[in-house]
Amino acid sequence: MYVTWPDTCLLLFGKLDLKTHKKGNRIMKRIIFFVILMFIAAGMAQAQTGEKKKRPRPNEYGRVVINNYSKNAQMAPVAFDHWFHRSQFTCRVCHVDLAFAMKAGATGIRAEDNAKGYYCGTCHNGKKIFEDRKVFAACSKDFSLKDVQRCERCHSMGKEIKKEHDFSEFSSRMPKERFGNGINWEKAEKMGLIKPVDFLDGISIKRPGLKIQKDFDLDPKVEGMPKIVFSHKKHTVWNGCEVCHPEIFAGIKKGTTKYGMIDIMQGKYCGVCHGFVAFPLIDCQRCHTEPVE
Amino acid sequence: MTFKYMFKRHNDSGVKRIPHSLLLRRSLPIVILLLFSCALGPLHAWPEVSFKHEFEDICSRTSEAESLSIGELNMLIVRCDKLRTLIEKEGDPERTIYLNRLRMCKDLFVYVLESKKAATTETK
């Protein structure tokens, strides 16, 4: 007794009674077999296209790859390590005063802009003295062979370039943290181990001191999760107001901007910084700090 | 005395003598022209200086935006819009940078203004 395809189709469309038809059991088995086969195929397809995110190493955490024009200039993309710059400057200096966008590659930095003294060229001009030494000049548009070594200090993606500032040496002096760079930056500042600069001569604007903002609680969406204590004070000291408001948090009143962990994981709201540069989202206890009542 | 001597000599040599008053009147346009050119000289530098000064004056208020009144915030927003047209005339990358910075300032003022307006309607 053979099971034919027309029989299977008839069964699927309800034209064949499974109980009375002799071939019913066989047809049912065939359907189950095909359903399982489809699930396996879909799973395999998913496994081939899906990407498993590799957790970056502490020295690579916060690395931004800039590749707007490098390829055309036959240079390696720029591998910008946030860790060193954030140990020296507040977020506001670069993301407000120097107008660096919050998204990698969105600024569209060009070598000629740097040469004119904008973006990286504000400090990287070969003249500026920082910590008793000259800050190396940014790569110019027309570079010669002798400039290659200097250019490669930033255009280093995929190359084995020895960096001037050694991460392991730097991090060994810092208070430890489990994730991200493995450094508790907040604690490091409190301990006076880092003193991020908040003003650049000729670039930053002299502003009156910022009013200290009160920290506040945020209710988690998932029941049983500890409450979130948002450190408004810390965020304003490093960012000012305009980095977050209204671009990232447009809601006027507390609680009006509705977002959840999925949004944050997609790089929105807190996820603009946390997960890329600031401590990562797997470090739940850093935000969900208040004990459950 | 030198002038007198000079004119006398010129007069002696047959040149028509120019009286002092006429000399002053003739030199006046030259003096005015000179003064005017001095004033016009650094004209090309004016927009840059004024736009940066105005920019700094506006954006320095961001840190105290919360304590500003609705009227002050409105005024700052108007100033932002005026300054925007001035910056747009600049070349790149200065234009892009300062337009971005100005946008951040203006957006913050609008944000604070809206929150203040919302707070006042709530209390009513």
Boltz contact constraints between the chains, C-beta under 6 A:
constraints:
  - contact:
      token1: [A, 99]
      token2: [B, 97]
      max_distance: 6.0
  - contact:
      token1: [A, 99]
      token2: [B, 100]
      max_distance: 6.0
  - contact:
      token1: [A, 99]
      token2: [B, 101]
      max_distance: 6.0
  - contact:
      token1: [A, 113]
      token2: [B, 93]
      max_distance: 6.0
  - contact:
      token1: [A, 118]
      token2: [B, 93]
      max_distance: 6.0
  - contact:
      token1: [A, 205]
      token2: [B, 56]
      max_distance: 6.0
  - contact:
      token1: [A, 205]
      token2: [B, 59]
      max_distance: 6.0
  - contact:
      token1: [A, 205]
      token2: [B, 60]
      max_distance: 6.0
  - contact:
      token1: [A, 207]
      token2: [B, 60]
      max_distance: 6.0
  - contact:
      token1: [A, 207]
      token2: [B, 63]
      max_distance: 6.0
  - contact:
      token1: [A, 208]
      token2: [B, 63]
      max_distance: 6.0
  - contact:
      token1: [A, 208]
      token2: [B, 64]
      max_distance: 6.0
  - contact:
      token1: [A, 210]
      token2: [B, 63]
      max_distance: 6.0
  - contact:
      token1: [A, 241]
      token2: [B, 62]
      max_distance: 6.0
  - contact:
      token1: [A, 241]
      token2: [B, 108]
      max_distance: 6.0
  - contact:
      token1: [A, 242]
      token2: [B, 62]
      max_distance: 6.0
  - contact:
      token1: [A, 242]
      token2: [B, 104]
      max_distance: 6.0
  - contact:
      token1: [A, 242]
      token2: [B, 108]
      max_distance: 6.0
  - contact:
      token1: [A, 245]
      token2: [B, 108]
      max_distance: 6.0
  - contact:
      token1: [A, 245]
      token2: [B, 111]
      max_distance: 6.0
  - contact:
      token1: [A, 246]
      token2: [B, 107]
      max_distance: 6.0
  - contact:
      token1: [A, 246]
      token2: [B, 111]
      max_distance: 6.0
  - contact:
      token1: [A, 252]
      token2: [B, 114]
      max_distance: 6.0
  - contact:
      token1: [A, 252]
      token2: [B, 115]
      max_distance: 6.0
  - contact:
      token1: [A, 252]
      token2: [B, 118]
      max_distance: 6.0
